[in-house]
C-alpha cells in the first residue's frame, strides 16, 4: 500500500492469502489458477506468493498492468520487487462466448458454467465480473471494485466522485457497466 494511502487509512498488515490457505490446511495442488477481477496492486499483491501458478487476466488488463498507467494515484511508487523478480505465468483470455446474464459477451472458464467472466471495463481497461455457480444453482458475482457497497448493485449508488476520478481509468465506463449489472 502506498505510504500516503497508509497515512490516511487504518492500515494494518495481516496474513497473506498464501498464509491463510496454509493455516486452513488447503491443498495447494488443487489450486489451478488465480483469476483477477482487475489489474490494480491491491488485487494483485499476493501474486508473487504463488510462483508458477497461472494468472488469468484479460489482454487489456495485462497490457494495463505492464504500463505505467497501472500505478495511478492509488498505486505504489513502483511494483518493484518481488514483482520485477517474479516471472508471472500469464494466461490471457478473451470473451469468445455469447451473452450471459444481460452482458453481451462472456468467457466460460471450464466450459461448464461454473465460472463465467464478463467484461466490465471502466475501473481498469480489462476489468471483469466473475460469476461462480455452485451446486443447486447458487450463484455469486465477484465485482472487484465495480462498486464498494451493496447499494451500488441494488440501487445504482455510485462510489464517491473523487474515488471515481482517481481510481477509474474510465469513470463513465464503470458507470455504464454498473447499469448493465443492475438490469
PyMOL commands that set and color helices and strands:
alter all, ss='L'
color gray80, all
select helices_A, chain A and resi 3-8+17-23+28-30+41-44+47-49+59-65+68-70+80-83+135-137+151-154+161-167+171-182
alter helices_A, ss='H'
color red, helices_A
select strands_A, chain A and resi 33-35+54-58+89-93+107-108+115-119+128-134+138-142
alter strands_A, ss='S'
color yellow, strands_A
deselect
rebuild
show_as cartoon
